[in-house]
Amino acid sequence: MAMSQKYPFTWNLIGDIELGRPNLGKYTRLEMYRLMQFTFRDILEKQYGTQAADEIFYAAGKMAGTAFYNQFITKTSDANDFIRQAQSALKEMSIGILRIEKADLEQGQFVLTVAEDLDCSGLPDLGYEICVYDEGFIAALLESHFNRQFTVREIDCWCTGGRTCRFDARVTT
């Protein structure tokens, strides 16, 4: 039996920001984004466990990455153009600075970094990676462009002592 949803995602939920926030505008402080993100994560972990919370964050990242791609990236057959568009959009929206360290288009393997990451840059060294949402987001961007399924895993994180987040992306076989 399918559950009905009260809030299925659409861009309408973003609203008319100029109308709704004529004085404060479209920007808020990073602390408020992280407050929302990490309180959601805390509640999800307490109620469902860390693995389930990670799965939910990855799935939410994939949903967001697909929506982001459809809204802000112009479909192109050129991989370099796709990367340039993604880099520009992510930087313009202050999400992070995307760099490609390794790209094997034939094999469907990438190593990429996101510097000044929205989720973790500046956090203390926790000894583990935390950018599960970003993993899903990046997977969706790649899947949307290449029309192939990807698995993305963070391999370096600000929270493990790195000063950039590094992701390994591979076509799922």
Buried (B, 14 or more C-beta within 10 A) or exposed (E): EEEEEEEEEEEEEEEEEEEEEEEEEEEEEEEEEBEEBEEBBEEBBEEEEEEEBBBBBBBBBBBBBBBBBEEBBEEEEEBEBBBEBBBEBBBEEEBBBBBBEEBEEEEBBBBBBBBBBBBBBEBEEEEEBBBBBBBBBBBBBBBBBBEEEBBBBBBBBBBBEBEBBBBBBBBEE
